[in-house]
Amino acid sequence: MASKLRPVGCVAVKKLLGKSAGLSQQQVRTVVHRSLLRLPENYPQPWDYKTKGFNVSDMFNDRTQDHFHANSKLFVVEGNIGSGKSTLAKELAEQLGMLHMPEFKMDDILIDRYGNDMRKFYHLFPERFRIPDVEMFYKNPMSDMSAVMQERIFSCRFDQYLNALAHIMNTGQGVVLERSPYSDFVFTNAMRAKNFIGPEYFSHYYYQRKRALPELNFWPHLVIYLDAPTNTCLQNIKRRGNKGEIACVDETYLKTMEESYKDSLKEYSRHSKLLAYDWTKPGDADVIVEDIERMDLDFFEWHSGEVFEEWKMLIDEIGWAEARHKVTNKHDARINAFDGIDKFEAGELYISPRDAGHWLHVMKTQVLKSPYGYGYNRHLGDEQAGLGIWRTGQTLPEPWYDYWYKEAYYDQAEAQETSLDPDSDSYDPDYVHHHH
């Protein structure tokens, strides 16, 4: 049966989750199948946050709490590589009428709005700017760029989590998310176990994590963990037939992730409800939906612990408007999480000023063929914009971006030589050949 709990290593999942994890103790149904969800006649339309953004002044036109209903929840599906998360997450979202957010992939930020695939320009970029996708990582996991990739992934998982929160607060629709920045460290531990990243970056990562996670504030309502044995994951990976993945993601890598998930689940359990399933053989999503429907994902008492606390602390519309603005705008969250952190001890993250200047020259002369940033290039189809635009934190003509490192970061990238040469007339096409 899919809902049977099984041991993870030497710690039983049920023991790990605590006595409150027993489904038999849950008496009140809150989340329901989408066919049973009933909304009031005056239920508001979703706020078009990707077009309008959301400022605190918008609270007078659209009240956040009016959007919330029984299924306005955030669920996270966790599990080892090859455990079958994607299939289950998609099925749960479909049955519960929630938005499915697949696990972040580097491909999500390597292709811009104009269809430019950054990887096609990597032969012109200095090595430090050739951010690996998963296939590049598998081919050369010992590269210094593995640390750069992991740093970028953590930042993007952070953005994706804000995206999930923004969607719930602006539309009321719940979200089923695959993995989260809270569990991202299981990959960092596995990469360190295989010596794919050095000890300096490893320490930097955990300092960065400690700085960033409090800015998210809201933990998931429910975490669903699929416990697939390492051998099962290895078989699934071999079945996919990717030779690079098979060589890189071996038993040591997967075992380290499995062990790290024990710590992740303990951390989750202080803030979220947990369900864990024996996924040696994939179970039935219908059974998990029934388990979810038996749970009370709304009840909270101040003396009962921290589970749901962040979702219950805000009791008035002003507080919710401020939280909604923070997760929709992203600026304050990212500033507090990522700005001002020294990276000089993590050599893999070092950027030569000359390399940065050359990369910006390539972006202007070869990629965008323009001295202007994203959204302001009429020769690429952009409409005239800019005269009436002012916002904090980024200069895109749109108020919303999915990932900072897709396009929003570009206008804040600086190098002395390009600031003195905005048209990149000094571009040297042989720079990479001469210096690398």
Wavefront OBJ file of the C-alpha trace (Angstrom):
o trace
v 0.000 0.000 0.000
v 1.418 3.396 -0.996
v 0.985 5.050 2.369
v 3.000 2.510 4.325
v 5.892 4.144 6.170
v 9.252 2.399 5.971
v 12.648 2.895 7.650
v 15.167 5.330 6.229
v 18.563 3.981 7.185
v 18.540 3.382 10.930
v 15.843 5.963 11.655
v 12.242 5.037 11.069
v 10.389 7.703 9.101
v 7.437 7.580 11.449
v 9.708 8.043 14.441
v 11.480 10.838 12.604
v 8.230 12.683 11.976
v 7.020 12.256 15.535
v 3.767 10.977 16.978
v 1.744 13.707 15.294
v 2.509 12.179 11.909
v 0.052 9.322 12.376
v -2.766 9.730 9.879
v -5.259 8.180 12.266
v -4.893 11.212 14.561
v -6.004 13.630 11.845
v -9.753 14.169 12.151
v -10.587 17.365 10.259
v -10.443 17.605 6.483
v -9.242 20.887 5.029
v -7.702 20.284 1.584
v -10.152 18.638 -0.821
v -10.170 17.140 -4.299
v -10.720 19.847 -6.908
v -14.178 18.445 -7.725
v -15.253 19.113 -4.118
v -13.860 22.622 -3.801
v -16.636 25.193 -3.383
v -15.857 28.908 -3.626
v -18.225 31.740 -2.636
v -20.059 33.653 -5.349
v -18.085 36.808 -4.644
v -14.698 35.047 -4.844
v -12.217 37.459 -6.501
v -10.553 36.915 -9.861
v -6.847 36.041 -9.732
v -4.655 39.126 -9.560
v -2.520 39.377 -12.725
v 0.704 39.810 -10.796
v 2.981 39.018 -13.724
v 1.585 41.996 -15.629
v 0.740 44.363 -12.790
v 3.173 43.342 -10.067
v 1.853 44.057 -6.594
v 2.553 47.186 -4.576
v 1.296 47.802 -1.072
v -1.064 50.436 -2.502
v -2.739 47.663 -4.552
v -4.137 46.216 -1.332
v -6.975 48.740 -1.620
v -7.980 47.167 -4.947
v -7.282 43.514 -4.148
v -7.325 42.054 -0.649
v -4.945 39.121 -0.168
v -6.978 37.187 2.382
v -10.033 37.181 0.101
v -8.116 34.877 -2.261
v -7.459 32.171 0.334
v -9.540 28.991 0.392
v -9.120 25.415 1.609
v -6.601 24.481 -1.110
v -4.491 27.653 -0.912
v -1.557 25.617 0.331
v 2.075 25.010 -0.557
v 3.129 21.376 -0.915
v 6.693 20.247 -1.610
v 7.523 16.810 -3.023
v 10.970 15.552 -2.026
v 12.984 12.450 -2.788
v 16.281 11.180 -4.139
v 17.314 11.413 -7.783
v 15.362 8.843 -9.763
v 12.691 8.367 -7.081
v 9.754 9.466 -9.258
v 8.947 12.917 -7.820
v 7.907 14.562 -11.069
v 5.196 12.076 -11.951
v 3.633 12.201 -8.497
v 3.846 16.005 -8.154
v 2.067 16.483 -11.470
v -0.692 14.024 -10.538
v -1.246 15.609 -7.118
v -1.502 19.078 -8.631
v -4.018 17.839 -11.187
v -6.252 16.166 -8.598
v -6.143 19.059 -6.130
v -6.506 21.845 -8.691
v -3.096 23.248 -7.804
v -0.289 24.667 -9.920
v 2.520 22.200 -10.594
v 6.004 23.750 -10.441
v 8.590 21.279 -11.807
v 12.040 21.131 -10.261
v 14.276 24.009 -11.365
v 16.637 23.157 -14.221
v 19.522 25.260 -15.535
v 17.775 25.267 -18.910
v 15.164 27.559 -17.315
v 17.659 30.454 -17.273
v 19.986 29.685 -20.183
v 17.545 30.701 -22.941
v 16.439 34.351 -22.967
v 13.244 36.024 -24.215
v 14.689 36.405 -27.707
v 15.470 32.706 -28.025
v 19.207 33.146 -27.468
v 20.665 30.005 -25.918
v 23.667 31.161 -23.902
v 25.373 27.801 -24.422
v 25.752 28.590 -28.134
v 27.979 31.511 -27.137
v 30.055 29.686 -24.542
v 33.017 29.421 -26.944
v 33.129 33.245 -26.816
v 32.576 33.539 -23.048
v 35.434 33.309 -20.540
v 35.257 29.977 -18.737
v 33.849 31.545 -15.533
v 30.697 32.531 -17.439
v 30.047 29.112 -18.972
v 27.542 28.075 -16.299
v 27.095 24.293 -16.670
v 23.794 22.670 -17.427
v 23.302 19.164 -16.092
v 24.907 17.511 -19.122
v 28.020 19.685 -18.821
v 28.183 18.892 -15.115
v 27.994 15.155 -15.774
v 30.826 15.364 -18.310
v 33.189 17.231 -15.989
v 31.960 17.232 -12.379
v 35.464 17.964 -11.025
v 35.501 21.385 -12.697
v 35.529 24.539 -10.569
v 32.345 25.408 -12.436
v 30.447 22.773 -10.437
v 30.497 25.152 -7.459
v 29.386 28.040 -9.683
v 26.513 25.896 -10.961
v 25.422 24.930 -7.452
v 25.516 28.545 -6.287
v 23.341 29.529 -9.246
v 20.897 26.674 -8.619
v 20.429 27.653 -4.967
v 19.710 31.249 -5.972
v 17.158 30.091 -8.534
v 15.473 27.682 -6.115
v 15.172 30.677 -3.789
v 13.442 32.645 -6.571
v 11.209 29.709 -7.475
v 10.027 29.402 -3.883
v 9.152 33.108 -3.874
v 7.295 32.470 -7.146
v 5.231 29.761 -5.441
v 4.374 32.027 -2.522
v 3.526 34.904 -4.870
v 1.198 32.675 -6.884
v -0.699 31.561 -3.787
v -1.064 35.079 -2.388
v -2.043 36.693 -5.695
v -4.412 34.018 -7.015
v -5.388 31.727 -4.133
v -4.407 28.655 -6.152
v -2.238 26.212 -4.239
v 1.144 25.022 -5.518
v 2.839 21.629 -5.679
v 6.581 22.277 -5.902
v 9.324 19.757 -6.626
v 12.167 20.278 -4.130
v 12.843 23.594 -2.424
v 15.767 25.743 -1.256
v 15.267 24.218 2.204
v 16.392 20.802 0.942
v 18.938 21.999 -1.637
v 21.814 21.212 0.720
v 21.389 17.464 0.078
v 23.005 18.067 -3.331
v 25.804 20.162 -1.854
v 26.595 17.400 0.626
v 26.657 14.812 -2.169
v 28.927 16.985 -4.312
v 31.299 17.463 -1.383
v 31.327 13.714 -0.683
v 32.518 13.150 -4.251
v 34.985 16.060 -4.050
v 33.175 17.886 -6.857
v 33.316 21.052 -4.737
v 36.024 22.222 -2.352
v 35.797 22.781 1.416
v 35.910 26.584 1.060
v 32.868 26.703 -1.183
v 31.161 24.113 1.035
v 31.518 26.468 4.027
v 30.439 29.433 1.919
v 27.317 27.566 0.812
v 26.146 26.942 4.376
v 26.785 30.547 5.357
v 24.790 31.634 2.305
v 21.985 29.226 3.208
v 21.829 30.542 6.772
v 21.517 34.088 5.446
v 18.952 33.335 2.740
v 16.368 30.947 4.179
v 14.897 33.300 6.818
v 13.983 35.687 3.995
v 11.522 33.108 2.627
v 9.635 33.155 5.961
v 6.839 30.761 4.900
v 7.617 27.050 5.157
v 5.534 24.513 3.184
v 2.249 23.403 4.668
v 3.051 19.810 3.710
v 6.189 17.945 2.631
v 5.737 14.612 0.860
v 8.865 12.461 0.924
v 9.255 9.522 -1.462
v 11.603 7.038 0.136
v 13.124 5.016 -2.679
v 16.134 2.819 -1.800
v 19.446 3.723 -3.394
v 19.392 0.563 -5.520
v 15.989 1.507 -6.921
v 17.223 5.008 -7.778
v 20.332 3.574 -9.426
v 18.217 1.230 -11.524
v 15.978 4.100 -12.602
v 19.002 6.213 -13.520
v 20.519 3.373 -15.549
v 17.173 2.874 -17.260
v 17.332 6.489 -18.473
v 20.535 5.555 -20.280
v 22.496 8.790 -19.757
v 26.123 7.630 -19.537
v 27.281 10.857 -17.910
v 24.582 10.667 -15.232
v 25.324 7.004 -14.594
v 29.035 7.745 -14.063
v 28.483 10.811 -11.884
v 25.427 9.956 -9.786
v 26.747 6.740 -8.260
v 25.989 4.928 -5.018
v 28.126 7.292 -2.908
v 26.335 10.325 -4.334
v 22.864 8.868 -3.777
v 23.692 7.472 -0.312
v 24.910 10.888 0.801
v 21.681 12.450 -0.435
v 19.655 9.780 1.354
v 21.485 10.403 4.635
v 21.215 14.176 4.205
v 17.465 13.907 3.753
v 17.211 12.708 7.356
v 18.440 16.125 8.481
v 16.237 17.864 5.941
v 13.093 16.101 7.149
v 13.924 16.882 10.764
v 14.252 20.543 9.844
v 11.004 20.492 7.866
v 9.179 18.776 10.735
v 9.534 21.822 12.997
v 7.511 23.941 10.571
v 5.526 21.661 8.250
v 3.411 18.527 8.234
v 5.131 15.500 6.717
v 4.041 12.423 4.822
v 6.617 9.774 3.905
v 6.021 6.817 1.610
v 7.814 3.627 0.738
v 8.453 4.297 -2.948
v 10.410 1.155 -3.767
v 7.580 0.641 -6.210
v 5.720 3.837 -7.154
v 2.412 4.063 -5.327
v -0.965 5.479 -6.239
v -1.522 9.241 -6.202
v -5.187 8.618 -5.308
v -4.118 7.090 -1.991
v -1.911 10.076 -1.192
v -4.759 12.476 -1.993
v -6.934 10.537 0.459
v -4.184 10.805 3.091
v -3.939 14.547 2.493
v -7.698 14.975 2.780
v -7.592 13.339 6.220
v -5.107 15.919 7.495
v -5.896 19.193 9.206
v -3.584 21.643 7.472
v -5.140 24.720 9.079
v -5.220 24.160 12.832
v -2.651 26.088 14.850
v -2.236 26.940 18.519
v 0.503 29.206 19.796
v 1.587 26.713 22.439
v 1.653 23.714 20.073
v 4.958 24.425 18.289
v 6.057 26.109 15.083
v 4.109 24.080 12.499
v 2.129 26.578 10.368
v 3.266 29.431 12.623
v 4.457 31.634 9.748
v 1.110 31.257 7.985
v -0.806 32.205 11.159
v 1.312 35.103 12.407
v -0.246 37.584 9.979
v -3.739 38.395 11.142
v -4.602 41.608 9.293
v -4.712 42.728 5.682
v -1.809 45.155 6.062
v 0.517 42.357 7.153
v -0.557 40.137 4.274
v -0.139 42.983 1.775
v 3.428 43.539 2.975
v 4.241 39.825 2.718
v 2.638 39.620 -0.720
v 4.630 42.615 -1.939
v 7.882 41.081 -0.684
v 7.438 37.732 -2.427
v 6.090 39.276 -5.644
v 8.691 42.035 -5.957
v 11.594 39.827 -4.711
v 13.946 42.808 -4.303
v 14.068 43.054 -0.512
v 14.252 39.285 -0.097
v 17.168 38.977 -2.529
v 19.042 41.975 -1.128
v 18.868 40.594 2.400
v 19.701 37.055 1.277
v 22.543 37.546 -1.185
v 24.066 41.026 -1.138
v 27.267 41.871 0.693
v 28.518 38.312 1.195
v 32.256 37.945 0.632
v 33.271 35.195 -1.775
v 37.050 35.649 -1.775
v 37.656 32.482 0.264
v 35.791 30.343 -2.283
v 38.200 30.404 -5.202
v 35.744 28.723 -7.558
v 33.494 31.794 -7.368
v 36.197 34.348 -8.203
v 35.539 36.513 -11.284
v 38.402 38.311 -13.022
v 37.446 41.931 -13.842
v 38.873 41.447 -17.335
v 36.765 38.328 -17.850
v 33.670 40.223 -16.709
v 34.408 43.002 -19.172
v 34.881 40.575 -22.041
v 31.664 38.741 -21.198
v 29.721 42.012 -21.261
v 31.314 42.864 -24.624
v 30.148 39.506 -25.990
v 26.628 40.054 -24.655
v 26.434 43.447 -26.361
v 28.106 42.623 -29.666
v 27.253 38.970 -30.251
v 24.213 37.996 -28.185
v 21.950 41.057 -27.992
v 23.748 43.076 -30.677
v 22.778 46.152 -28.707
v 24.115 48.301 -25.868
v 20.689 48.119 -24.216
v 19.303 45.642 -21.744
v 16.488 43.135 -22.014
v 13.144 44.552 -23.067
v 14.530 47.701 -24.715
v 15.648 46.414 -28.125
v 13.261 47.429 -30.895
v 15.334 45.560 -33.496
v 14.493 42.386 -31.549
v 10.779 43.121 -31.400
v 10.497 45.037 -28.118
v 7.958 47.829 -27.926
v 9.181 51.269 -26.941
v 9.399 51.409 -23.161
v 11.211 53.183 -20.412
v 9.937 56.758 -20.103
v 7.385 55.969 -17.416
v 9.120 53.012 -15.771
v 10.538 53.268 -12.284
v 10.771 50.446 -9.824
v 13.072 49.256 -7.104
v 15.577 46.511 -7.687
v 15.556 45.826 -11.426
v 15.200 47.654 -14.722
v 13.192 45.251 -16.876
v 10.137 46.869 -18.486
v 7.985 44.216 -16.798
v 7.385 44.223 -13.037
v 7.776 40.446 -12.768
v 10.612 38.036 -13.470
v 10.748 34.312 -12.749
v 14.487 34.131 -12.090
v 16.916 36.951 -11.355
v 19.655 35.102 -13.236
v 17.685 34.768 -16.439
v 17.638 38.439 -17.489
v 17.159 40.813 -14.534
v 20.781 40.451 -13.409
v 22.180 41.706 -16.721
v 21.700 45.453 -16.224
v 23.429 45.303 -12.847
v 26.452 43.453 -14.213
v 29.349 45.903 -14.236
v 32.912 46.119 -15.438
v 35.113 49.207 -15.631
v 36.084 48.755 -19.259
v 32.485 48.408 -20.452
v 31.315 51.407 -18.429
v 33.867 53.461 -20.376
v 32.916 51.784 -23.645
v 29.100 51.371 -23.714
v 29.049 50.403 -27.408
v 31.780 47.773 -26.917
v 33.918 49.161 -29.740
v 36.954 47.681 -27.983
v 35.610 44.128 -28.177
v 38.459 41.680 -28.778
v 37.180 38.456 -30.348
v 40.487 36.740 -29.577
v 40.461 37.529 -25.850
v 39.353 34.038 -24.784
v 41.973 32.434 -27.051
v 44.744 34.667 -25.677
v 43.854 34.437 -21.986
v 42.438 30.908 -21.500
l 1 2 3 4 5 6 7 8 9 10 11 12 13 14 15 16 17 18 19 20 21 22 23 24 25 26 27 28 29 30 31 32 33 34 35 36 37 38 39 40 41 42 43 44 45 46 47 48 49 50 51 52 53 54 55 56 57 58 59 60 61 62 63 64 65 66 67 68 69 70 71 72 73 74 75 76 77 78 79 80 81 82 83 84 85 86 87 88 89 90 91 92 93 94 95 96 97 98 99 100 101 102 103 104 105 106 107 108 109 110 111 112 113 114 115 116 117 118 119 120 121 122 123 124 125 126 127 128 129 130 131 132 133 134 135 136 137 138 139 140 141 142 143 144 145 146 147 148 149 150 151 152 153 154 155 156 157 158 159 160 161 162 163 164 165 166 167 168 169 170 171 172 173 174 175 176 177 178 179 180 181 182 183 184 185 186 187 188 189 190 191 192 193 194 195 196 197 198 199 200 201 202 203 204 205 206 207 208 209 210 211 212 213 214 215 216 217 218 219 220 221 222 223 224 225 226 227 228 229 230 231 232 233 234 235 236 237 238 239 240 241 242 243 244 245 246 247 248 249 250 251 252 253 254 255 256 257 258 259 260 261 262 263 264 265 266 267 268 269 270 271 272 273 274 275 276 277 278 279 280 281 282 283 284 285 286 287 288 289 290 291 292 293 294 295 296 297 298 299 300 301 302 303 304 305 306 307 308 309 310 311 312 313 314 315 316 317 318 319 320 321 322 323 324 325 326 327 328 329 330 331 332 333 334 335 336 337 338 339 340 341 342 343 344 345 346 347 348 349 350 351 352 353 354 355 356 357 358 359 360 361 362 363 364 365 366 367 368 369 370 371 372 373 374 375 376 377 378 379 380 381 382 383 384 385 386 387 388 389 390 391 392 393 394 395 396 397 398 399 400 401 402 403 404 405 406 407 408 409 410 411 412 413 414 415 416 417 418 419 420 421 422 423 424 425 426 427 428 429 430 431 432 433 434 435 436
